[in-house]
Amino acid sequence: MPPVKQKGFSKPKNTKQVIKRILQYMGKFKALWILVFLCVIVSSLASVIGTYLIKPALNDYIIPLIGQKNPDMTKFAIVILQVLVMFIIGAVATWGNSRLMVYISTKLLYNIRTDLFSKLEKLPIKYFDKHTHGELMSRFTNDTDTLREMLSQTIPQLMSSALTVLAVFVMMIALSPILTLIILVTIALMIGLVGVIGKRSANAFRGNQKNIGIINGYIEEIIEGQKVVKVFNHEKESIDHFEVLNDNLRKSGTEANTYGNILGPMMNNLSHIQYAIIAISGAFLVILRGMDLGSIAAFLQYTRSFAQPISMMGQQANSVLNALAGAERIFNVIDEEEEKDEGFYSLVNAYEANTNNGKSTLVQSYAKTGEWAWKSEVDSSLKKLEGDVVFDHVTFGYKEEKDVLHDISIHAKPGEKIALVGSTGSGKTTTINLLTRFYDVPDGNGRILYDGIPINDISKNALRKSLGMVQQNTHLFTGTIKDNIRFGNLEASDVQIYEAAKLANADLFISHLENGYDTVITGDGSSLSQGQRQLLAIARAAVANPPVLILDEATSSIDTRTESLIQKGMDGLMKGRTTFVIAHRLSTVRNADEIIVLEHGTIIERGTHEQLIEQKGRYYFLYTGNRISLDE
């Protein structure tokens, strides 16, 4: 089996590139972004204008009315009404901005999740062998969640804050250039502090996300293997290891949130100090330079309007950095190299047609004929699919420095049953991985021929369509039993499904279920026994009606009684088909045309059951149970 490699999360290496990728997704909503910008501009301007009205309200109405016995409040009321209208306009614009951003963010994340899932379906098996399920699931959960938060909340706030700061800055210069200069000096100090803490915060959040992925992967593995944990009384060790991982997450979370939570209070306190400095400086300007009170009052309000957005942008820095780190991890998966397929032979329906001279020739059919042919996309030539498979001196290793198969030569003639036996790790499953092109044989390390065609010249879709496979570890999908069987052939009719189930002897137990074939199964078929799940997998292969069968220890999870019941059905299924069988129960391969004994990736014996028993070699010891492996 291929090695499984635990892999941590990659650190963001190119922030500009990540932002560019996000902008590409955003570019699909150009019209809506225009509306968002308009709403943000209206909201910011309404806030700025409403604040500026404090100056005329104070200078022209409030101060002149002080001391009057019967003041006329009409004009002052008009100003108040104008302020109210400005804030209502701003509130409506803010609401419109929020609604638009909710739609854009959810649609954008929909596109990203679709691209991510589509890419996962196109990645080679070796990618999944090297990455844990928890790590990949974190791309759809933690990373997309941080990206959602940035798109739906952070970006609108940053846009609004930036425009507000710009508009307020212009108004502040108009009111008092001196006080504006003091503001800029204090803001520069605040930004410097944010930069120092933000850099440390980014590193802390990356470490926290890494630990989240590790602990998620561990939890998933333990839940899936709960029976094994309990059987071997491994609960305490599992809890101890979880506590170590959980403590690592606690430490990284504490560090990340310490830096994250310190920014808010620090910016708020600095803004209070800034406000006090401006108030004191404004008082001096009123006393020494005759600045009017209305301008001071408006400027002090602008100070709040200026400091709050900057403080908010400082607080959002953590969210942005965390989201960009998550986005880069998502894009790393999307940018992974897809499964290469340079094959130019496709699989088509065909039939034998008689020519004018009385000879028959193979012709492509656009209707189902029950016969298949390989069609070359180069010259459109057809070659009948017969099921002749040849391993020609194949050497292979999952890692370049270590070979797991050594000079393997096998010839499965059409309709023959080839059995691969050997102890665990002998190379049986690896041989099948090469036949299905889950992994490819490197150039110069031999070749595999299928009906005389190099297997690398056959497109992977066509190749796998010609193969029916029953694996040792059965996987069932959420849905009805009928849907799970139909997974082998999406075009299969209900009648074909029933026939396939009967052939696998699954019909008996299915008919005893409450809803029969319409019974819904969930949780990988946890409500069914292991044997019943395996029977459904065999029925799934039967409904595909493939020319070549691969049975990877297909009866390993079935009891002896059930095995005897399905053996005849399996023989009927294999009749006329080239079949590769991997089995630990050697009694199931006695009728094989050739039995190949593997050990440490090398063929050490081959022949029929009778020939190998007569030799009294490795197979003889395995069959009689006198010895399990050559290492003993």
N, C-alpha and C positions, 0 to 999 in steps of 0.2 A: 504494500500500500504506500502511496506517496506520503512524505513527511509532513506533519502539521506544524506550522511555525507560528508562534505567538508574536504578534507584531503590534507595536505601539502606534500612536497617532503621529503623523508627520506635522512638523511645525510650519507655520506660514513662512514661506521664503520669498514671495513676490506679491506684496500687498497691492501694488499698482495693477498687476495682471488680474488679481482677484476682483478688484473694483471694476476693471474693464469688462470682465465676464458678467458681473452683475448688471452693469449698464447695458450690455447686449440683451439681456432678458428684459430689462426695463424698456428698451427701445421698441418693444412690441406694443407698447401702450402710449404712443406719442400723443395722440389726441387727448387722452385722459390726463396725461402729465401737464398739458397746456392748461386744462381746467384746474388742476391741482395748484399750479403756480399762480393762476389768477386768484384763486381762493386765498392762498397764502399772502399774496400782495394786498388784497382787500382787507384781510384780517389784520395784517401788520400796520397798514396805513390807518385803519380805523382806530387802532390802539394809540398810534402816535398822535393823530389829530385830536383824539379825545383828550389826551394828556395835555397837548398844547393849549387847549381851550381854558386850562387853569389860569394861564397868564392874563388874558383879557377879563376873565371872570373876576379875578382878584384885583387887578389894577383899575379896571373901568367900572366895576359895579360894587364889589364888596367894600373896598377901602373908601371910595367916595360916599357910600351910604352910612358909614360909621358916624354916629352922633346925630343923624337926622331923626326928627320926631315922627314924621310920616313918610318913610322911604317908599319910592316907587319900585316894586320888585318885578315889574313886567319884563323889562329887558333882561334881568338876571334869570328869570324863569325861562326865557327863550334860549339863553345860553345853556342852561341845564338840560332843556329839551334836546338841543343840538348834541350835547354830550351823550344823552341817552340814545339818540338815533345812531350815533357813531358806534356805540358799544353793541347795539342790536345788530347792526350791519356786520360788525366783526364776529359776533356769535354765530350768525347764519353762515358766514364764510368759513368759520372754523368747523362747523358741523358738516358743511359740504366737503371740506377738505378731508375730514375724518372718514366719511362714507366712501369717498373715492379711493382713499388709501387702503381701506379694508378690502375693497374689490380688487385693486391692483395687487396687493400683497398676497391675497389668497390665490388669485389666478397665477401669479408669478411662481409661487411655491408649488402650485399644481403642475406647472410646466417643468420645474426643476425636479420634482419627485418623479414625474413621468420619464424624463431624460435619464435620471439615475436608475430607475427600475429597468428601463429599456436597455441601458448599458449592462446592468448585471446579467440580463438574459443573454447578452452577446459575449460575455467574458468566458474564457476557457476554464475548464474544470480546475486546472492547476491554481488559478487565482483563489478559488474557494478553499482549496487545500491549504493555502498559505495564510488565510485570514479567518479569524474566529467569527462565529455567527453574531456574537455580542458586538464585535467591532463593526460589522456591516450594518447591524440594526441601529447602532448609534448614529449612522449617517441619516437614517430616516426619522429618528426621534430627537436626540439632543441637538445635533447640528442643524436640522431644519427648524427646530423650535427657536434656537438663538437667531437664526436668519429671519424667521417670521417676526420675532420681536423687533429686530432692527428695521425691517421693512414697514411694519404696521405702526410702530410707535416712534422709534428713534429717528428715522429719516424725516417724517413730517415735522417732528419737533426741531430737528436741526435746520430744516428749511425755514421754518417760521422764525426760529431764533436768529438765524443769519440775516434775514431781511429786516427783522425788528432792530437788530443791532445796527445795521447800516442806516436805516431811516432815523433811528434815535441819534446816531452819531452826527448826522447832518443837522438835525434840529439843535443838538447841544452846541455845535460850533456856532450856529446862528445866535444862540442865546448868550454864550460866554466862551470864547476861545481859551481863556486862562483856566477856567474850571475844567474844560475838556482836556487840556494838557495834563492836569492833575489826575484825571480819570485814566488817561492812557498809561501813565507811569504806574499807577496801582494795578491796572489790568495786566501790564507786562509782568509784574511780580507774580500775580496769581497764575498766569499761563505757564510761567517757568516752573512753579511748584507742581502744577497739573502734569506737565511733561515728565518730570522726574518720577512722580508716583505712577503715572500711567504706564511708563515703560516696565516698571516692576510688576504692575498689575497684569499686563499682558502675558508676561512669562508665567505668573501664578495661575491665571485662568487656563492657559494651555496645559499646564500640569494637571489642573483639576479635571479638565475634559478627558485627558488621557486616563486618569484613574477611574472616571465614570465608565469609560468603555471597558476597562479591564474588569471591573466589578460586575458590570452587566453580563459580560461574557462568562464569568465564573458562575453567576447565579443561573444563567440559562443552562450551562453544562450540568450543574448539580440537579436542577429540576428535571432535566431529561434523563439523568442517570440515577434518579432517586431510588429505584429498586435495587440497583447495584450497591448504592451507599448503605442501604439498610441491610442487605444480605450479608455484607462484610463488616457490619457494625462500625462503619466509618463516619458516623454522625459527628463525633467529637472532633476528629481530625478536620472534617469539612467546616465545622463551626470555627475551629481555631484558625484555619487558613482564611476563612471569610473575615474574621476579626482583624487579621493582619491587613487584608485588602481594604476593609472598612476604615481601619485606623489611618491608612495611607490617604484614603479619600477625605477623611476628617481633617487631617493635617493640611492637605492641599486646598481643601475648601475653606479652612480657617484662614490660610494665608491669602487666598484669592479674595475672600470677602473682607478681610482686614483692610487690604489696599482699596478694594472697591467701596467700602463703607466710610473710609476716612475722607474721601474726596468731597462728599456732600457737606458734612459738618464744617470741614475746613473752608470750603468756598462760601458757605453761609456766613461764617464768622468774619472772614475777610471782607465780605460785602458790607457787613455792619460797620466794620472799621472804616471802609471806604466811604460809606454814607456819612459817618461822623466827620471825617476829614473834609468832605465837600460842604457839609453844613457850616463848619467853622470857617472854612475859606470863603464861603458865600457871605457870611456875616461880616467878615472883614471888607469884602468888596462893597457891600451895602454902606458900611460906615465910611470907608476911605474913598470910594469911587462913585458913590451914589447910584449903585445898581438897584433897579426896582424890585420890590418884593415878589411881584408876579413872576418875574423871570427866575428868581431864586426858587420859588415854590415849584414851578414847572421843571426846572433843572434837577431839583432833588427827586422829583417823581421819575424823570428820565434816568436818573442814576439807578433807581430800582429797576426800571425797564431795561437798562443797559447791562446791569450786573446779573440780573436773574437769567437772561438767556445764555450769557457766558458761563454762569454757574451750571446751568442745565446742560450745556454742551460739554462741560468738564465731567459731569456725572455720567453722561451718555458715552464718554470715551471708552469705558470698560465694555459696555454693551456692543459698541461698534467693533472693538478689537476682538472680542469673543466671537461675534457673528462672522467676522472676516476669517478667523481661524477655522470656524466650522464650515464656512463656504468653501475655503480652499480644500478642506478634506473631502467635501462633496465633489468638487471639480476634479480632484485627483482621481477619484473613482471614474467619473465621466470621461476623463482623458486617458484612462487605461487602454492599452492596446487590445482591440477586439480579437476574438478568435479568428485566426487566419484561415482562409479557405480559398485555395488556388485551384481547386478541382474544376474540371470542365466537362465531366461526365454527369449527366442527370439521369433520373429514373423515370421511364415512361411506360405506359401500357402499350402492349404490342400483340400482334398475332401473325401467324404464318399464312401467307397468301400465295396462291399458285400463279406463276407467270405464263406467258404464251407458249413457251417451250416446254411446259410441264414441270418445271422446277419450282420449288417453294422459296420464298424470300420473306424476310422479316420486315413487317410494316408497322409503323407507329399507329396506335389507335387513340382516339380522343374519348372513347368510352371504356368502361371497365371490362377487361377481358380475362382477368385472372392470371395473365402472363405478363412478365416484365422484361424490359430490355434497357441496357445502358445506351444512352444517346450522347455522342460526342458533340459538344458545342462548336468544335472546330470545323468538322466536315459533315456533320449531321448523320454520320454513320451509326448503325444500330448493332449492338452485340447482345445476344440473349443472356439474361440473368439465369445462371445455372446453380450458383452457390459453391463454386470451386474456390477455396481459400488456401493460399500458400504463405507461410512464414519462411522467408528465404534468408537464413543466417542472420537473424535479428539480434542485435545487441542494444541494450537500452538502460539508461539510468535517469532517475528524477533529478539527480545532481551530476554535473559533468565529471566530478572527481570519483563518483561511485556508481558502478554498473550494478543493476539488480537482475538483468537478464543477460545471459552469455551465449551467443551463437545458437539461437533457437531456430530450428527448422521443423516445420509442421506442414503436412499436406492433407487438407480435408477435401475429399472429392465430393461431388454433388450427392446429397442425400445421406452422407456418412455422419455418424455420431462419434465425435471426438471427446474423450474425457480427460480432463486435467486434474491430477491428484498430487498431493504432497502436503507436507506439514505447513503450518502457518508461516507466512513470509517466504515461501518458496518461489513466488513469482506468478502464481495462477491468475490473480486478479489483474496484475500488471499486463499480462498477455492480453486479457480482454480489453483493458484500457487502450491498448494500441490498436486492436481490431476495430473498436468504436471510434477511434481517433479522438479520444479524450486527451491523449498525448500522441505526438507524432514521432516516428523514428527519425533521428537525425540523418542527414546525408552521409553516406559512407559506412553506415552501421547496419547494412542489410535493407531489406524491403519486404513489404507485404503485398501480395497480389490477390485481387478479387476477380475471378473469371479472366485471369490473364492481364488485368488492368492494374497498374500500380495504385495502391489505395489512396495515395496523396493526389492522384489525378481525378478522383471521384469527389464530387462536392459532398460536404459533410451532411447536408440535409438529405441528399439522395442515399448516401451510405446508411445513415441511421434509420431511414425509412425502410430500408431492406432488412433491417435487423430487429428482431423481437427479443426483449431482454427481461428476465426475472432476476432481481437482485436479492442478495441475502437479507439486506435491511429494507423492508418494504415501507414505502411511503404512500399514505393515502391522503387525499385532499378533502377539505370540508365540502360536503355536498352529498347527494344521494349515492347509493351503491351503484345504481345504473350509470351515473355520471362518472364514477371512478373507473368502471370497466370501459366506458366509452372513451376514456382518456387515451386508450391505445389506438383508437380510430374514431375521430370526431364525426365521421360520416356514417358510422355504423348504425344500422336500424335496430329497433328493439328486439326483433327476431334474432339478429346476429349476436346481440348481447346475451340473450337467453341461451343460445347454442354454445357460445363461448363459456358461459358459466357451467353449463352441463358438462362440457368437455373437461373442465377443470374440477368437476365434482363439487362446485361451489353452490349449485342450484339448491341442493338439499337444505343447507343451513340458511340460505337467503330466504327461501320460502317459509321458514319457520319464524322469521323476524316479524314484528308487528305490522310493518308496512312493506314487507318484501323488498323488491328492488327499489322502491321509493323511500326506503329507510335512510334518514339523514345521519351521516357520521361526522364527528368533529374530533379535534385533538388527535389527528393522525390515526383515527380508528381505534381510540383507546377503549371503546366499549366492546370491541371484538377481541377474540383470542388471537395469539400470534399465528396459529395455524390458519384461522379464518382469514386473517389479513394476507397471508401468503397465498391462499387460494384465490383471493381477488386479484392479486398481482399476476398469477398464472392466467386467470381469465382475461385480464387486460392484455397480456401478450397474445393470447389466442385470438382475440377479436381483431388484432392488428393483421393477422394472417401473413406473417413475414416469410420470405424465402429462407432466411437464416435465423436460427434461434440461439440465444445465449442464456444458459441457465446457471447463474452464479449461486451455487448451493441453494437451489430453489426449494428443496425439501428439508432444509436444515432445521426449520422451525415447526415441522409437522410431525406429529406422533406416528408411530409405526403403523397403527391401524389406518390413519388418514393417508399415510404414504402409499399403502397397498391399494387403497381405493382410487387414488389419482394416477397410479403408475400406468394403468391401461390407457387412461385419457391422455397422459403425457406421451405415451408411445404413439397414440393416434395423431397427436399434435406434431410429433417429430417426424412422422412418416413422410418421406419424400423431401424432407428439409435437411439441409446441412445444420448440424447442431453441435455446439460447444457446451460441454457440461463441466462445471466445477462442483465437486462433491466431496464431503468428508465421509459420508456414508457410502462406503465402497460397494455395498450391495446394490446401489442404484445405478451403477455403471457397468455391471457385469456384461450387459448386452452391447456395449460400445464397440464400434468397429476398430477403434484404436484407443488404447489407454496410454497416456503420456505421464510419466512420473517425473516431477520436478523437485529439485532440492537446491536451495541457495541460487536459484536463477538458472540452473543448468539441467538439461534433460539427462537423466541417469538411466532410465529404462523406457521402453516403448513396446507395444504389442497388444494382442487381445488378452482377455482375462485368463484364458486357459494357458496361453504362452507364458504370461508373467508368473502365474502360479507354478508352472513347471520349472521356471528358472530359479525359483526360491530366492529371489533377490529382495529388494526394498519393498516392492508391491506386495510380495508374499507376506512379509512381516507386518505390513500395515493391515492387510486383509485379515490375517489370522489373529492380529492383536498382540503378537509377541513383542513388538517393538514399535514405538510411536515415531521416533525420528532417529537419524543416523548419529545424532549427538549423544544419544544415550549409550 
